Amino acid sequence: MKYDEYEMLELFEDEPVVMIDKQTGMFMYSKDDDHGFHLLLTMSVHESKCSVSLSYKHFKGLIFNFDLEDISQIKGENDRLKILGNDDNTEVEISFKPHFSLKKVRL
């Protein structure tokens, strides 16, 4: 799975949390918005997998949580995160501004 660390840094405005160690290729990115929503992206680069979840500070459960497999690339551009499948078609698109929104192309 390909991704650009600088694109991810620009979108999430923070470095990822390294899970276990850097060689495992497992990272966690998160971002909070001004309205109390929390977006979490975990990725396993070597396994070509990622998961995305959204929670809200006044809601005990998750608003959504899903896992994606066979991911070829994660791209960050124009305040959007695009997750592409192995056929390079967009699977999921997440907008960061003006607020978090999710567009599921296919799962």
N, C-alpha and C positions, 0 to 999 in steps of 0.2 A: 504494500500500500504506500502510495506517495502522498506527501504533504509538505508544505512549506512552513517552517517554524516561524518565519517573520509574518506571514499572513495570519497564522494562528495567534501570535503575540498581539498583532494589531486588533484582531476581533475580540479576543478575550481580555486584552489589556493586562496580562499577567503571564508569567512563566507557568508551564505545566507542573503538576505534581508528578514526580517520577515514582512509579510503583515498582517496588523491589529494587531494581537498578536499571541504569540506562540501556544496558545490553539486552534486556528482555524486550525492549520496545513497547512497554506498556506505560501509557501516560494518561493523566486526567486533567482536563481543562474545565474551569468553571467561571461563571459570570453572574453577578446580581444586577438587576436593573433598579431604577428608582421607585418602582411600585411594589417591591417585595418578592419578585419572581427570581428563581434561581435555576439557571441552566447548567447542566452537567454533561460533559462529553468525555467518555472513556474510550481509549483506543488501544488495540493490540496490533501494532504495525506488522509483526511477523506472521500473525494469523489472519490478517486482512479482515478484522472485525472491529466494530465499534458499537457503543450504546449511547443513547441520548435520553435524558430525562429532564422534566421541568417540574418544579415544585413552587409552592407559594407559602409565604411565612405564616399566613392565617389558616392554612389548610393542612391537616395532619398527613394526608396521603400524597401520592404523586399525581400530578395532573396527567402526565403521560410518561411512559417509559417503554422503550423498544430497543431491540438488538438488531443489528444489521451484519450480514456476513458477505463474503466475496466482494469486498470493497476494493476498488482499484486506486481511488484518490479522494482526498478531502481537500477542498479548495476554499479559500477565503477571499471574497472580492465584493466590493461595493456594499459593505455592512451585511453580507450574507455568507453563510456557510453552506457549501454544496457538498453532498456526499454522493460520489459516483460509484456505480457498480462496475463489474468487470467488463461490461460492454460499453463503458464510458458514458452511459446514459445517467442522468441525474435521478437518484433514488429519493432523496430528501433535500429540501432547501429550507434553511432556517434564517429568518431575517432578525437582525439585532436591533434595528432602529426603525421607527420610533419606539417600538417595543418588540419583545420576542413574538414571532409568529412562525408557524410551521406550515410548509407546503409539502405534502406527501405526493410525489409523482407516482411511485409504486413501491411496494414493500414485499 
